[in-house]
Amino acid sequence: HYFIQSNLRIMARQSAFDFGMRVIRFIHQNYKDIPLTSIGICLTSYLASTRLLTFATISGESMTPTISSRSLALVDLITPVTKLKQSDIVLCHDPEQPGQYIVNRVGGLAGQFVEISDVYPGKYVEKKAYDGKLSVPTGYCWLEGDNKANSQDSREFGPVPLGLVIGRVLLNT
């Protein structure tokens, strides 16, 4: 009985040693490919997170109750802004504060008229609206938060250039 246990321990050590030697041989034989593979993995990860999808942490109450503050959103970066639809939720550069971002719902696209509520009109709307309506110019979109009482959106700063739109929010947690 002791002989069998002792042989099993020796075999276990020997197989671990053999595995280690196989790993060392593999690395030695393929050492030229390892840096290239690592660079490929890093480049693929970088491109996926900057060109395809990205995560954004949402702070603020402008989209409450749809998106709560401090939630995480998955943003589609590959769909062109020309494919945006009314009611899509988008992440875009803040037109008034460089380096900041906003998340709002598309309320109107180029050529559409946006109806304005009297309850929370905003500075831009008070100056530019005619008969409770505004036209969205070509190359722009109209963004509004779901929480009208607490939202920085197009009612304050006007239509947003499509070039400021980063992507469409797919999921939020």
Number of C-alpha atoms within 10 A of each C-alpha: 5 7 7 9 10 11 11 12 11 12 12 12 12 12 12 12 12 12 12 12 12 12 12 13 12 11 13 10 10 11 12 10 10 11 11 11 11 11 11 12 11 12 12 11 12 12 11 14 15 12 12 14 19 15 15 17 12 21 16 16 20 25 23 15 10 13 23 16 15 13 13 16 20 17 23 21 20 14 14 13 18 9 7 19 15 14 13 15 26 21 22 21 18 18 18 11 9 8 8 10 18 23 30 26 23 20 21 24 24 15 14 17 16 16 15 18 13 10 8 15 18 20 13 15 21 15 9 14 16 12 8 15 15 20 19 20 17 13 15 19 29 28 28 24 24 18 16 19 12 14 22 22 24 23 24 17 17 20 25 22 16 19 11 16 22 21 24 28 22 13 13 16 11
